[in-house]
């Protein structure tokens, strides 16, 4: 049964073959960690756990070539994905230095750039517009919640309006954007999470990455968890929230992810079902099948 508009399938159709997205470290920092906005970062942030790419020290092209060498027997199309930290945080010359060499690599069909909504100036947007004419470009923006109260509580350091504004600017150049959101922040009601879905459905956001709030060792969330100020979602509750969220999105919005995974070795504390990704996805799909729940079912155009 069809569940949602899968990004993986979209890429396969677009490029005529399975495409592997390869996480790389671009060596950028983040204004929410380097003291510009704050030094503490988002309360859930631990890039070492969120992305093995954050630990790589080679230059991005060397990282990419090394990974392609290991998987080239299986895949013939690749999208380098600058994932950890904020990969538009720097002058355009620096962005060029990091991005451009990746495009020359054989069988690279595009580039994905992960960043924050407050890391753009006019030059950056113009450069990305130029880049998008030369290759497939996807810009991934952390939003997490469409409520400023939550963004303040988790120390995001940017506003919901900043997110909406950069999405509109990039969409004006037909650049694909992806919103990252999480379900299960402390203080968020079910209704607030559904408001985030409606907010995204009303913007020219091309794709959405959704996952559960996880408690990772060494993050500020670990302390809140120990103080019983965060209660991680159990799998049935998460599945229900996720289905309701998907039902409110537009049918055309691409779904990049429906669950995140980590391991105890990488510092996962809770919820422990996060360590069993394929089992969790099967569980979610089975529940969607049983109840005929599909993306866009309750989308209302304004
Ligand atoms: S924006 Fe990303 S890298 Fe920066 S503090 Fe937040 S989660 Fe960490």
Boltz pocket constraint, residues with backbone or C-beta under 6 A from the ligand:
constraints:
  - pocket:
      binder: B
      contacts: [[A, 30], [A, 31], [A, 32], [A, 33], [A, 40], [A, 41], [A, 42], [A, 44], [A, 45], [A, 46], [A, 47], [A, 84], [A, 85], [A, 86], [A, 116], [A, 142], [A, 155], [A, 156]]
      max_distance: 6.0
